[in-house]
Each structure stands twice: as C-alpha cells, then as structure tokens.
Amino acid sequence: PKPKMTQPHTTHKERITVDHLEQFSLQKNGLPGAYYLSQLLPSQQLDSMFQEALKLRYPTINHGITKGEGAPKVIFFSSKALKSSVMCPPFLSTIVNIMNEKKILSRPPVQVSINYYENENQKMIKHKDGQGNEALIISLGSHSILSFYYEPTSAETEGKGKGYPVNLSGTRIYEEEEDNQTLDVWLEPGSGLLTVNEAFTEYAHAILPKEVNILTERTINKEFLSEECGLKNALINGNTMPRGKRISIVFWTNA
C-alpha cells in the first residue's frame, strides 16, 4: 500500500544559472537543466579514489528509498563532515576541492551520499529528490546508465501524478518502467552529471539492473563521451559494455 503523507514538505525553488557550463548542456538532446562533464576528475586518480571508496564502512541496513531489495549500500556525509579533516575521507576532500575549483555547484552542498553498487543486479528505484533543485552525480568504478522520465510537477500538484511521497523532504517514488520516452545518460567513471531546474524538478530518474550497458537511440550524451570510454568514435546503437562494481557520489544543495 502507498504510504500516506499528511503534510509533505515543500520549498520555493529558485532557478539556478550555470552559463559557464553551457558547452556541457544536454538541453538540445532533450533533457533541459542537465550538464554532462565526461572527465570531471583526473584520470590518473580514478583508481585510487575508487579503491579508497570501496574501503569505507558501509552500513548493513539502509534507510529511505535505498532500503528496498537490490538497492546499493549508502553512507551520508553532512556539510559539517565535508569540512572536517577527520570525518571526511581524503578522496572525498579531493573531489570537493575539484568541484569547488570548477564552480560546478551554485552553492556549498548540504549533504553528500556515497552509494556502493556491488554488482550489476543492484539498482536505484525511480524517484525524484525532494529538497533543493540541484544535484551533482559523480561516478567511480564501472560505467552505468541513469535513466530519466518526464514526470511534471504540475501533474502532481493537480493530483494526477504517478508518484507518491515517501518522506517529509518531498522525495517521491514511482513505478519502475522503461519505454520509448525514457532518456538515458551514460555515466563514465570520473564523470559528473549536474541536474538543475527542470532536470531536477520535472524528471524522475533511476538506475535499472542490467548486466551490460547498451548504447541505444535513447542515449542522449553520446557526443560528450570521452575518448577513453571507447564509444565516442563508434556511436553505433547496440554497443555494449559490461557493468560491475560502481561508486556513485551525489552532492545536493538546498536552493
């Protein structure tokens, strides 16, 4: 049964301007408010960062939207922890410094989650995040695909939306599906995917369990993939790449 929420939390969400990232925009590819940076992190540090992330002590029991079957293991870090040399892992401090140097986010993050996908069968359920309207997803380890689904806020306001709230922050989950309207973003190790405005508020997203990543007509960031990916010069639908262990690091701001 769907949980009942009597007073879902709502916040005013101002538009975020990221003109300096326009060259990375996926708007003309169908996803307004999304920016894909294929090589946000230095390639020579990717393996050491990944190995350090794997050694973190992940909880055996998850909470919230990651408590279901097949979900990744998750660790959360507060904004206070990110500023602490004791609480913040060295690799995460390096990523925060890079992110700040390149001015990816419009303001300091209020929370960070590190998600550990141990195998190709793990997934992130289809959902929309609640607070704020800006998130940055950084990938380490295996390549993966993040799928986006248009779920307009106006439909939810009118009571016609498909999703339902799961907590007071406004996070909403949806029935999982995959159809011709799905937009896929290929996530390379070391890449950063920024979602603001429409990409954050009007689209739900999910990682579906798959043994391999498949390049299809729905993959909207083909021309943004790096040379190291091996797909940039062979943009043929049906190209595949095995999926394995992966770390996803997600930064949220509270606009």
Secondary structure, DSSP 4 states (H G I P E B T S, - for coil): -PPP-SS-----------GGGGGGB-GGGT-TTEEEETT-S-GGGHHHHHHHHHTS---SS--GGGSSTTPPEEEEEEHHHHT-TTTS-HHHHHHHHHHHHTT-SSS--SEEEEEEE-STT--EEEEE--SSSEEEEEEEES-EEEEEEE--HHHHHTT--S-EE-STT--EE------TT-EEEEE-TT-EEEEEHHHHHTEEEEE---SEEE--TTBTTGGG--GGGS-TT---TT-EEE---EEEEEEE---
